[in-house]
């Protein structure tokens, strides 16, 4: 559904007043919303003596689902982490700390015992136990979801008693704790009661009860989701931990339109904006009624080319696939003027990329991540050698509401590629439709942005470069890249406990991905956030604000 504020009708209220009405309605509706599912059994929310404080947060795109094991999508995870928790989490300094587990002990290099936190209850009052951990493990591994990467290498979870589980690994796992931060735990009883034991099959456009309803243990209860309009949350008064936040309610509003989003912030209709249009950042910095918090984002924007199909879809080349030829992939990459994109489209808020991981991620190297100047002559020579001296036609699929200036970046590529004869049809659409398309392999080339949730290069290499399997390997490799040498490196780094050796493996794999042009990185995003002066929050390089670290005065 199109955002109702993107194109106001003639005679309708302008963007600022329309958004104010929407947000006011959403805020007032919080107390009147019917609780979701078993949440009807929740105890009364905040005590009467506690004043209600609402955080009104806006960004560009909507979530995809409320199923915590369905879609590995940053905005979806950023919302769901308020309600669903893992055994461990990141603290304010981005260090691993206990969450639903209080302690972990290595019984052996391949067996880790987790002692679960006692007296934790789901939002409906059901006790959290080992059965919920085992149920969630079996659920997240179902192949129709894309979250299995977070339990990679875990062969089995064994129940020792009601509050103790052993993780049995196939081999030593250097990333176990970082991976399971995003292994979200779900109520077994609730899922069974509501026929949601199976993960939502998003790419088949199927839904279940968990697609629209939530049952976690976290600091906030998600009370409603109106697609393309809002997500609402209310504080969990029975959360097991203590929060320094004063926020009792959260209203998240996806606003695709750049001008409408900025107008809402300036008018005071939202408190926090985490998707700043690059052309407005300088102006917002100078506004005395606002403050801008700067920081990089551990996200790389890249292009994926179908390297699997025997005949390239949406192309005038018949009977073969030119993207299987390294020379063609290299030609497409070396005519892209990444510095020009940074200067003109990103307004300086990007880092031109040669590697598939950004600064701040283990494995990144400034020496390897060096972008060369465009070389049209060499690109023409490569195309001629590959048998396409006049170029060919293909289709580029992009989102138009997910990444910073995503459609504009894609549009900028077309005249660059035209210099070597490429005739490219651009299809730009909302991410919800875009993601279904590439997950169904219905593209010849597509744009994607990849954030590194674990802050480690293995996560990127294993998810989007390694050959696809029925498990977690290559689970987001929808270009179906396949390189045996790279696979060997990825498989070795997954079990290498020597940090020096493992770093060398990651860098070799990143370099091979770069030199073989298996994917075409464009840039690493920068991510300034803007907010009212009374808002205090932690800037997160994974672009996930947390209400528990936020307050509004």
Secondary structure, 3 states (H helix, E strand, C coil): CCCCCCCCCCCCCCHHHHHHHHHHHHHHHCCCCCCCHHHHHCCCCCCCCCCCCEEEEEECCCCCCCCCCCCCCHHHHHHHCCCCCCCEEECCCCCEEECCEEEEEEEECCEEEEEECCCCECCCCCECCHHHHHHHHHHHCCCCCCCHHHHCCEEEEEEEECCEEEEEECCCCCCHHHHHHHCCCCCHHHHHHCCCCCCCCCCCCCCCHHHCCCCCCCCEEEEEEECCCEEEEEECCCCCCCCCCCCCEEEEEECCCHHHHHHHHHCCCCCEECCCCHHHHHHHHCCCCEEEECCEEEEEEEEEECCCCCCCCCCCCCCCCHHHCHHHHHHHHHCCCHHHHHHHHCCCCEEECCCCCCCCCECCCCCCCCCCCCCHHHHHHHHHHCCCCCCCEEEEEEECCCCCCHHHHHHHHHHHHHCCCCEEEEEEECHHHHHHHHHCCCCCEEEEEEECCCCEHHHHHHHHHCCCCCCCCCCCCCCCCCCHHHHHHHHHHCCCCCHHHHHHHHHHHHHHHHHCCCCEEEEEEECCEEEECCEECCCCCCCCCCHHHCEEC
